[in-house]
């Protein structure tokens, strides 16, 4: 009989499969009104062997520099299928595979850059995911994260708290997390650049793993 973690994994796979058909439309709207140029900001800083966690439908693929050697993992098979179609046109050499951010199937120090955009909000254990990102990133490598986070405006945080009453049980999506705090408190990393905007709802950072 499957254990609780396996049942949870299957449940989230099904949820994100159900969102795949409308995901691009939803995220394109959010990119325009909230996230702004964050995808290009993140991807332009990537280099070498790059691992993208939760590649989704591949919305970042257009933004990577020429010469990037990309591996992307995604929990949802339906999302991954859409990303593979997009990759055929814009990044045909990308390797896109099913994967779980909590258990990356790659050796230690495999990548020069690790990218995760707008996904740690929904990954069940961001601490475990960050530990795995740290493990597969080479010493001196770059970590690039972006997400919607707890607002710096108190009334907005109250609204986010109310939204979580529905969003967490239904889709596992958190609105009050701040992944940057995990990175800033991690002795494995030094934060090189961090930006927060749109009422403090969006945060993006670049950090370097200790050599």
C-alpha positions as CSV (number, residue, x, y, z in Angstrom):
1,X,0.0,0.0,0.0
2,X,1.5,3.4,-1.0
3,X,2.7,5.6,1.9
4,X,1.5,9.1,2.5
5,X,4.3,10.8,0.6
6,X,3.6,8.7,-2.5
7,X,-0.2,9.4,-2.3
8,X,0.6,13.1,-2.0
9,X,2.9,13.0,-5.0
10,X,0.2,11.3,-7.1
11,X,-2.4,13.8,-5.9
12,X,-0.3,16.8,-6.9
13,X,0.6,15.2,-10.3
14,X,-3.1,14.9,-11.0
15,X,-3.8,18.4,-9.9
16,X,-1.1,19.9,-12.1
17,X,-2.1,17.7,-15.0
18,X,-5.6,19.2,-14.7
19,X,-4.1,22.7,-14.8
20,X,-2.0,22.1,-17.9
21,X,-4.5,23.2,-20.5
22,X,-5.0,26.7,-19.0
23,X,-1.6,27.1,-17.4
24,X,0.0,29.2,-20.2
25,X,-2.9,31.6,-20.3
26,X,-2.9,32.1,-16.6
27,X,0.9,32.6,-16.3
28,X,1.1,34.9,-19.3
29,X,-1.4,37.2,-17.5
30,X,0.6,37.0,-14.3
31,X,3.9,37.7,-16.2
32,X,2.3,40.9,-17.6
33,X,0.8,42.3,-14.4
34,X,2.9,40.9,-11.6
35,X,6.1,39.1,-12.6
36,X,7.2,41.6,-15.3
37,X,10.6,40.7,-16.9
38,X,11.4,38.0,-14.2
39,X,11.8,35.1,-16.6
40,X,14.4,36.9,-18.7
41,X,16.1,38.3,-15.6
42,X,16.5,34.8,-14.2
43,X,17.4,32.9,-17.4
44,X,19.9,35.5,-18.7
45,X,22.0,34.8,-15.6
46,X,22.1,31.1,-16.3
47,X,25.1,29.5,-17.9
48,X,26.8,26.2,-18.6
49,X,25.0,23.0,-17.5
50,X,21.6,24.3,-16.2
51,X,19.0,22.4,-14.2
52,X,15.5,23.9,-14.2
53,X,13.3,22.6,-11.4
54,X,9.6,22.4,-12.2
55,X,10.0,23.4,-15.8
56,X,6.2,23.4,-16.2
57,X,5.1,23.9,-19.8
58,X,8.5,25.4,-20.7
59,X,7.7,29.1,-20.5
60,X,11.3,29.9,-19.6
61,X,12.8,28.1,-22.7
62,X,12.7,31.2,-24.9
63,X,14.8,33.2,-22.4
64,X,17.9,31.0,-22.0
65,X,21.2,32.3,-23.6
66,X,22.6,30.5,-26.6
67,X,24.9,27.7,-25.5
68,X,23.0,26.8,-22.4
69,X,22.9,23.0,-21.9
70,X,19.5,22.6,-20.2
71,X,18.0,19.7,-18.2
72,X,14.5,20.3,-16.9
73,X,12.4,18.2,-14.5
74,X,8.6,18.4,-14.1
75,X,6.3,16.4,-11.8
76,X,3.3,16.6,-14.1
77,X,3.3,14.4,-17.2
78,X,0.8,16.6,-19.0
79,X,2.9,19.7,-18.3
80,X,6.0,18.0,-19.4
81,X,4.4,16.9,-22.7
82,X,3.6,20.6,-23.5
83,X,7.2,21.6,-22.5
84,X,8.6,19.0,-24.9
85,X,6.5,20.3,-27.8
86,X,7.7,23.9,-27.0
87,X,11.3,22.7,-26.8
88,X,11.2,21.2,-30.3
89,X,10.9,24.7,-31.6
90,X,13.0,26.8,-29.3
91,X,15.5,24.6,-27.6
92,X,15.6,21.2,-29.3
93,X,18.7,20.0,-27.4
94,X,17.0,20.4,-24.0
95,X,16.6,17.3,-21.9
96,X,13.2,17.4,-20.2
97,X,12.2,14.5,-17.9
98,X,9.7,13.6,-15.2
99,X,11.1,14.2,-11.8
100,X,10.5,15.1,-8.1
101,X,12.2,18.2,-6.7
102,X,12.6,16.4,-3.3
103,X,14.6,13.5,-4.9
104,X,16.7,14.6,-7.9
105,X,18.1,11.8,-9.9
106,X,21.4,13.4,-10.6
107,X,24.9,13.0,-9.1
108,X,26.4,15.6,-6.7
109,X,27.8,18.8,-8.3
110,X,26.3,18.0,-11.8
111,X,25.2,21.5,-12.7
112,X,26.7,25.0,-13.1
113,X,23.3,26.7,-12.5
114,X,20.1,25.7,-10.9
115,X,16.9,27.6,-11.8
116,X,13.5,27.5,-10.1
117,X,10.8,30.0,-11.0
118,X,7.3,30.3,-9.4
119,X,7.4,26.7,-8.1
120,X,8.7,26.7,-4.6
121,X,5.3,28.1,-3.6
122,X,3.8,24.7,-4.5
123,X,6.6,22.2,-3.8
124,X,5.5,20.5,-0.5
125,X,8.8,20.8,1.3
126,X,10.9,23.8,0.0
127,X,13.6,22.9,2.6
128,X,14.1,19.5,1.1
129,X,14.0,20.8,-2.5
130,X,16.6,23.5,-1.7
131,X,18.8,20.8,-0.1
132,X,18.6,18.8,-3.3
133,X,19.4,21.9,-5.5
134,X,22.4,22.5,-3.2
135,X,23.6,18.9,-3.6
136,X,23.5,18.9,-7.5
137,X,25.0,22.4,-7.9
138,X,28.8,22.5,-8.2
139,X,30.9,24.6,-5.8
140,X,30.9,28.2,-7.1
141,X,27.7,27.5,-9.1
142,X,24.7,29.8,-9.4
143,X,21.3,29.4,-7.8
144,X,18.5,31.5,-9.4
145,X,15.1,31.6,-7.8
146,X,11.9,33.6,-8.3
147,X,8.5,33.3,-6.7
148,X,5.4,35.1,-5.5
149,X,5.9,35.7,-1.8
150,X,4.4,37.1,1.3
151,X,3.7,40.8,0.5
152,X,5.4,43.6,2.4
153,X,2.0,45.3,2.8
154,X,0.1,44.0,5.8
155,X,-3.5,44.2,4.3
156,X,-2.3,42.2,1.3
157,X,-0.7,39.6,3.5
158,X,-4.1,39.2,5.2
159,X,-5.7,38.6,1.9
160,X,-3.0,36.0,1.0
161,X,-3.7,34.2,4.3
162,X,-7.3,34.0,3.4
163,X,-6.5,32.7,-0.1
164,X,-4.3,30.0,1.4
165,X,-7.3,28.5,3.2
166,X,-8.4,27.3,-0.3
167,X,-5.2,27.2,-2.3
168,X,-3.2,24.9,0.0
169,X,-5.8,22.1,0.4
170,X,-6.8,22.2,-3.3
171,X,-3.4,22.6,-5.0
172,X,-0.7,22.8,-2.3
173,X,0.0,26.4,-3.3
174,X,1.4,28.8,-0.6
175,X,1.3,32.5,-0.8
176,X,3.2,33.4,2.4
177,X,6.5,31.6,1.8
178,X,9.7,33.5,1.1
179,X,12.3,31.1,-0.3
180,X,14.9,33.9,-0.1
181,X,14.9,33.5,3.6
182,X,15.9,29.9,3.3
183,X,18.8,30.8,1.0
184,X,19.9,33.8,3.0
185,X,20.1,31.6,6.1
186,X,22.0,28.8,4.4
187,X,25.7,28.8,5.0
188,X,26.2,27.1,1.6
189,X,25.2,30.3,-0.2
190,X,26.0,33.9,-0.5
191,X,23.2,36.1,-2.0
192,X,24.7,38.2,-4.8
193,X,21.5,40.0,-5.9
194,X,17.9,40.2,-4.7
195,X,15.0,42.2,-5.9
196,X,11.4,42.5,-4.6
197,X,8.6,44.5,-6.2
198,X,4.8,44.7,-6.9
199,X,3.8,45.4,-3.3
200,X,6.5,43.0,-2.3
201,X,4.6,40.2,-3.9
202,X,7.4,39.1,-6.2
203,X,11.0,38.3,-5.2
204,X,13.9,37.1,-7.3
205,X,17.4,36.3,-6.3
206,X,20.8,35.2,-7.5
207,X,23.1,33.4,-5.1
208,X,26.4,31.6,-5.3
209,X,27.3,28.3,-3.7
210,X,30.4,28.3,-1.6
211,X,33.5,26.9,-3.2
